[in-house]
């Protein structure tokens, strides 16, 4: 049991969906690593984190929990106090402290042009949800993938509620305070400035940070090998720690 490979649980962020992890999963499966891509509801931080906790409860053994973008808030909340999560990977993801929201973190450094690319629509439960306009999606979200792939991503993006993006992190002890973390992001991200990622990695005492030159926000699609390699580092570190303790 001490050498059991962790299951990798992948949580997408706003304007994405589960298949955005396909390239990463393919890389992991080549090494016989089990991976599960969660369908993040994107309705509220509390609801989304509760759903991820339900997924975690269904998995036997250790887990490396991976979040992209807004998914960084979700994994930070979902893994707080967890006994099964042994590593966190933030892939172009927010690294929040208590009370931080996606909105507050995205404006903590200059450079995001996301607001100019959004459309808002009312939802029946109240408030609005956001989507990235199809004409802006390629440049804004995934500039380093092909036009054809970006068009598919734009058509399958999952909208996120304004409530989810404005809700502060509820937990008083974010998961990264107790669980080791790794970080991978691009320097050409137009949704979240790279300076925000760098500050988050420093805040969390990153065990390993990859900054990919030229990479967009869609790092799991455009740079699956780099994301998978970062996840592998987290898995190997856990296995080595268990072997050392045996």
LODOKOL-726594 format. One line per field, with one value per residue (C-alpha): residue number from 1; residue in one letter; x, y, z. Coordinates in nm, 4 decimals, padded with zeros to 6 digits, m for minus. Example, Ala and Ser with C-alpha at 12.3 -4.5 7.8 and 13.67 -1.06 7.14 Angstrom:
<sites>
nr	c(1,2)
rest	c(a,s)
xx	c(01.2300,01.3670)
yy	c(m00.4500,m00.1060)
zz	c(00.7800,00.7140)
</sites>
This chain:
<sites>
nr	c(1,2,3,4,5,6,7,8,9,10,11,12,13,14,15,16,17,18,19,20,21,22,23,24,25,26,27,28,29,30,31,32,33,34,35,36,37,38,39,40,41,42,43,44,45,46,47,48,49,50,51,52,53,54,55,56,57,58,59,60,61,62,63,64,65,66,67,68,69,70,71,72,73,74,75,76,77,78,79,80,81,82,83,84,85,86,87,88,89,90,91,92,93,94,95,96,97,98,99,100,101,102,103,104,105,106,107,108,109,110,111,112,113,114,115,116,117,118,119,120,121,122,123,124,125,126,127,128,129,130,131,132,133,134,135,136,137,138,139,140,141,142,143,144,145,146,147,148,149,150,151,152,153,154,155,156,157,158,159,160,161,162,163,164,165,166,167,168,169,170,171,172,173,174,175,176,177,178,179,180,181,182,183,184,185,186,187,188,189,190,191,192,193,194,195,196,197,198,199,200,201,202,203,204,205,206,207,208,209,210,211,212,213,214,215,216,217,218,219,220,221,222,223,224,225,226,227,228,229,230,231,232,233,234,235,236,237,238,239,240,241,242,243,244,245,246)
rest	c(x,x,x,x,x,x,x,x,x,x,x,x,x,x,x,x,x,x,x,x,x,x,x,x,x,x,x,x,x,x,x,x,x,x,x,x,x,x,x,x,x,x,x,x,x,x,x,x,x,x,x,x,x,x,x,x,x,x,x,x,x,x,x,x,x,x,x,x,x,x,x,x,x,x,x,x,x,x,x,x,x,x,x,x,x,x,x,x,x,x,x,x,x,x,x,x,x,x,x,x,x,x,x,x,x,x,x,x,x,x,x,x,x,x,x,x,x,x,x,x,x,x,x,x,x,x,x,x,x,x,x,x,x,x,x,x,x,x,x,x,x,x,x,x,x,x,x,x,x,x,x,x,x,x,x,x,x,x,x,x,x,x,x,x,x,x,x,x,x,x,x,x,x,x,x,x,x,x,x,x,x,x,x,x,x,x,x,x,x,x,x,x,x,x,x,x,x,x,x,x,x,x,x,x,x,x,x,x,x,x,x,x,x,x,x,x,x,x,x,x,x,x,x,x,x,x,x,x,x,x,x,x,x,x,x,x,x,x,x,x,x,x,x,x,x,x)
xx	c(00.0000,00.2924,00.3718,00.0140,m00.0049,m00.2390,m00.5524,m00.5444,m00.8647,m00.8863,m01.1138,m01.1706,m01.2392,m01.4717,m01.5347,m01.3985,m01.5302,m01.4081,m01.2689,m01.0204,m00.8165,m00.8143,m00.4549,m00.3341,m00.5287,m00.3788,m00.0300,m00.1079,m00.2686,00.0514,00.2068,m00.0846,m00.2030,m00.5749,m00.7311,m01.0839,m01.2044,m01.4760,m01.7689,m01.7407,m02.0901,m01.9599,m02.2637,m02.1063,m01.7781,m01.9453,m02.1587,m01.8713,m01.6366,m01.9027,m01.9431,m01.5683,m01.5644,m01.8323,m01.6091,m01.3128,m01.5206,m01.5900,m01.2201,m01.0213,m00.6635,m00.4528,m00.5441,m00.3537,m00.6089,m00.5568,m00.7370,m00.7388,m00.8241,m01.1277,m01.0826,m00.7929,m01.0414,m01.2532,m00.9676,m00.8370,m01.1760,m01.2556,m00.9240,m00.9237,m00.8912,m00.8810,m00.7013,m00.6955,m00.5515,m00.1727,m00.0807,m00.2275,m00.1484,m00.2469,m00.2574,m00.2986,m00.5074,m00.5852,m00.4214,m00.6633,m00.6393,m00.9429,m01.1880,m01.0216,m01.2444,m01.1736,m01.2639,m01.0349,m00.7398,m00.7715,m00.7388,m00.4553,m00.2101,m00.2645,m00.3015,m00.6280,m00.8452,m01.1153,m01.3809,m01.3788,m01.4466,m01.7482,m02.1216,m02.3621,m02.7016,m02.9568,m03.0228,m03.3537,m03.2067,m03.1012,m02.8031,m02.6072,m02.3738,m02.0826,m01.9558,m01.6655,m01.7947,m01.7242,m01.5536,m01.3136,m01.2550,m00.9532,m00.7466,m00.8606,m00.8579,m00.6566,m00.4321,m00.1769,m00.4150,m00.5456,m00.8441,m01.0388,m00.9718,m01.0504,m01.3830,m01.4784,m01.3733,m01.5806,m01.8866,m01.8550,m01.7510,m01.9480,m02.0755,m01.9904,m02.2128,m02.1184,m02.1849,m01.9161,m01.6553,m01.7382,m01.7654,m01.4725,m01.2924,m01.4910,m01.2382,m01.0237,m00.7388,m00.6805,m00.5650,m00.2254,m00.1264,m00.1211,m00.0823,00.2235,00.1556,00.2999,00.2298,00.2320,00.1219,00.1951,00.3432,00.0940,m00.2246,m00.4826,m00.7428,m00.5236,m00.1934,00.1161,00.2096,m00.0954,00.0259,00.3774,00.2438,00.0201,00.3055,00.5161,00.2264,00.1798,00.5499,00.5507,00.7440,00.7912,00.6922,00.6852,00.6329,00.5777,00.6891,00.4171,00.1446,m00.2117,m00.4744,m00.5772,m00.2638,m00.4194,m00.5071,m00.2004,00.0638,m00.0616,00.2887,00.3999,00.0859,00.1200,00.4868,00.3941,00.1294,00.3833,00.6186,00.3445,00.2745,00.6392,00.6933,00.4089,00.5324,00.8859,00.7604,00.5657,00.8648,01.0868,00.8381,00.8056)
yy	c(00.0000,00.2337,00.2432,00.2832,00.5359,00.8219,00.8671,01.1995,01.4053,01.6917,01.9929,02.2298,02.5985,02.8539,02.8498,02.4947,02.1417,01.7923,01.7104,01.9951,01.7393,01.4755,01.5392,01.5274,01.2080,01.0448,01.1263,00.9834,00.6677,00.5888,00.5369,00.3368,00.6238,00.6476,00.9876,01.1208,01.4484,01.6103,01.7918,02.1107,02.2664,02.6287,02.7441,02.8595,02.7966,02.6203,02.3989,02.3198,02.2286,02.0100,01.8207,01.7639,01.6361,01.3847,01.2666,01.2375,01.0299,00.7795,00.7131,00.4625,00.5522,00.8655,01.1456,01.4212,01.6969,01.9237,02.2496,02.4800,02.8509,02.9005,02.5322,02.6399,02.7900,02.4757,02.2356,02.4616,02.4472,02.0834,01.9488,02.1511,01.9012,01.6067,01.2883,01.1446,01.4339,01.4030,01.6655,01.9719,02.0888,02.4373,02.4550,02.8197,02.8331,03.0705,02.9956,03.1630,03.2466,03.2777,03.5306,03.5570,03.5314,03.4802,03.8429,03.9786,03.7619,03.8275,04.2018,04.1706,04.2303,04.4163,04.2478,04.0524,04.1319,03.8767,04.1314,04.2727,03.9258,03.8281,03.8202,03.7964,03.6260,03.6092,03.2728,03.1602,03.1177,03.4824,03.6829,03.6313,03.3827,03.4595,03.3118,03.4127,03.5397,03.2934,03.5627,03.6387,03.2886,03.1850,03.4947,03.5368,03.1824,02.9565,03.1558,02.8731,02.6049,02.5652,02.7594,02.4352,02.3234,02.6684,02.6702,02.3392,02.4687,02.7834,02.5793,02.3435,02.5930,02.5785,02.9151,03.0265,03.2263,03.5684,03.4328,03.1657,03.4166,03.6646,03.4206,03.4339,03.1169,02.9963,02.7772,02.9301,02.6925,02.6619,02.3189,02.4386,02.5202,02.1478,01.9703,02.0124,02.1899,02.2169,02.4908,02.5167,02.8141,03.0155,03.3618,03.4664,03.4083,03.6783,03.5613,03.5633,03.7548,03.5394,03.7615,03.6241,03.2676,03.3510,03.5107,03.2098,02.9639,03.1653,03.1922,02.8152,02.7320,02.5550,02.2275,02.2820,02.5568,02.5439,02.8685,02.7883,03.0539,03.1437,02.9356,03.0634,03.0122,02.6809,02.5104,02.1659,02.1652,02.3327,02.1963,01.8574,01.7114,01.9920,01.9609,01.5813,01.6128,01.8462,01.6022,01.3192,01.5112,01.5321,01.1600,01.0593,01.2771,01.1048,00.7558,00.8433,00.9796,00.6599,00.4434,00.6446,00.6049,00.2285)
zz	c(00.0000,00.0701,m00.3006,m00.4244,m00.7060,m00.6212,m00.8282,m01.0128,m00.9799,m01.2294,m01.1771,m01.4677,m01.4237,m01.5776,m01.9539,m01.9826,m01.9288,m01.8473,m02.1907,m02.1530,m01.9557,m02.2337,m02.3373,m01.9771,m01.9079,m02.2166,m02.0882,m01.7436,m01.8803,m02.0699,m01.7265,m01.5871,m01.3694,m01.3007,m01.3617,m01.3118,m01.4657,m01.2552,m01.4187,m01.2133,m01.1805,m01.1784,m00.9780,m00.6502,m00.4747,m00.1823,m00.4088,m00.6444,m00.3590,m00.1963,m00.5224,m00.5526,m00.1932,m00.2941,m00.5779,m00.3426,m00.1022,m00.3806,m00.4439,m00.2437,m00.1589,m00.1995,m00.4394,m00.6157,m00.6714,m00.9715,m01.0473,m01.3473,m01.3237,m01.0932,m01.0128,m00.7921,m00.5488,m00.5655,m00.4859,m00.2088,m00.0399,m00.1197,00.0124,00.3339,00.6182,00.3764,00.4796,00.1265,m00.0742,m00.0689,m00.3279,m00.4971,m00.8490,m00.9590,m01.3405,m01.4398,m01.1244,m00.8422,m00.5054,m00.2628,00.1029,00.3272,00.1839,m00.1576,m00.4649,m00.8327,m00.8940,m00.6227,m00.7223,m01.0961,m01.0322,m00.7811,m01.0682,m01.3970,m01.7336,m01.7546,m02.0566,m01.9721,m01.8824,m02.2349,m02.3833,m02.1714,m02.2294,m01.9337,m01.9200,m01.6368,m01.4708,m01.3224,m00.9742,m00.9701,m01.0852,m01.4040,m01.5609,m01.7906,m02.1165,m02.3382,m02.6726,m02.9509,m03.1600,m02.8714,m02.7346,m02.9419,m02.8678,m02.5096,m02.3760,m02.6047,m02.8370,m02.8623,m02.9934,m03.3478,m03.4752,m03.5094,m03.1532,m03.0147,m03.2001,m03.0366,m02.6962,m02.7423,m02.8381,m02.5389,m02.2705,m01.9450,m01.8238,m01.4715,m01.2410,m01.1161,m00.7670,m00.8065,m00.9167,m00.6410,m00.3472,m00.1076,00.0033,00.3080,00.4877,00.7591,00.6716,00.2953,00.1827,00.0594,00.4185,00.5003,00.1638,m00.0624,m00.3914,m00.7402,m00.9948,m01.3741,m01.5829,m01.8959,m01.9301,m02.1995,m02.0013,m02.0811,m01.8276,m01.5180,m01.5181,m01.4683,m01.1736,m00.9900,m01.0456,m00.9316,m00.6137,m00.5515,m00.5901,m00.3466,m00.1026,m00.1013,m00.0684,m00.4052,m00.4228,m00.7956,m01.0399,m01.4201,m01.6100,m01.9777,m02.2273,m02.4747,m02.3096,m02.2902,m02.0218,m02.1830,m02.0541,m02.0099,m02.3809,m02.5292,m02.2881,m02.1651,m02.1295,m01.8976,m01.6876,m01.6694,m01.5734,m01.2890,m01.1692,m01.1911,m00.9630,m00.7015,m00.7319,m00.7120,m00.4063,m00.2236,m00.3174,m00.2081,00.1247,00.1933,00.1010,00.3328,00.6163,00.5696)
</sites>
